[in-house]
Amino acid sequence: MSTIRGARERARIEVTAAIKDEARKQLAAEGAAKLSLRAVARELGMVSSALYRYFPSRDDLLTALIVDAYDAVGEAAESARAAGAAPAAEAQDGAGSGGGVRRAAASPSGPYLARWTAVACAVRDWALAHPHEYALIYGSPVPGYIAPQDTVGPASRVGVVFIGLLREAYRADGLAVPPLDGELRPEAERMAADLAADLPPAVVAALVAAWAQLFGLISFELFGQFNRVVEARDVLFRHAVGELARSVGLTGSRAGTR
């Protein structure tokens, strides 16, 4: 009985993957608003009633595609952060037995700034490689579709990576906390309480703004707003990402006071 159940489960996984693959082709050809379960079933040689056993409605299929896309870009961000160099406290110059000369430690912000850049570039690389999936989650809303709670966790993965980086930098005294305008303080404190209570409100407010600007940069590039405007897009992106890092306190030089 367990063998039969295992075979059925494998078959269900394979059919589900085939349905989602065909749906992604439709996204590329027609856009999310025109996604049709009947069209997907027709292309797969299935009757509609059979496909409904896997996805009862178009919105259920859209949700599955959205969750997959958020998880994919989130995984790209997490992998880039994990691959970054670990922060180093001090280094030794010279060779030989104990004859090294101790030199000043590298900037506390330095390793985190490099990882910030790596994460931002990984998100951009994923977007350029998966433009239709990016458009599904960061483009225009799909008419009539309301995202369920299931999408919230996957949607937060990239933001959680950046929060984690800033949290590590702050604990290592690697953040120069930016100034906070008095008018913004109540909202900054509210966002900090919701998103990262252990970070200064000024950092959280700056991060939310940087997060929006990062995806704005990617969207401008992906949706054609940079056409005939920006040619050296890699250069511009890295420069802008560095400016965003400085806005949240990753200065690349020794951090100031908190």
Sequence and secondary structure as in RCSB ss.txt:
>XXXX:A:sequence
MSTIRGARERARIEVTAAIKDEARKQLAAEGAAKLSLRAVARELGMVSSALYRYFPSRDDLLTALIVDAYDAVGE
AAESARAAGAAPAAEAQDGAGSGGGVRRAAASPSGPYLARWTAVACAVRDWALAHPHEYALIYGSPVPGYIAPQD
TVGPASRVGVVFIGLLREAYRADGLAVPPLDGELRPEAERMAADLAADLPPAVVAALVAAWAQLFGLISFELFGQ
FNRVVEARDVLFRHAVGELARSVGLTGSRAGTR
>XXXX:A:secstr
 HHHHHHHHHHHHHHHHHHHHHHHHHHHHH GGG  HHHHHHHHT  HHHHTTT SSHHHHHHHHHHHHHHHHHH
HHHHHHHHS    S EEES SSS  EEE    TTHHHHHHHHHHHHHHHHHHHH HHHHHHHHSS  TT    GG
GHHHHTHHHHHHHHHHHHHHHTT        TTTHHHHHHHHHHH TTS HHHHHHHHHHHHHHHHHHHHHHTTT
TTTT S HHHHHHHHHHHHHHHHT  SS     
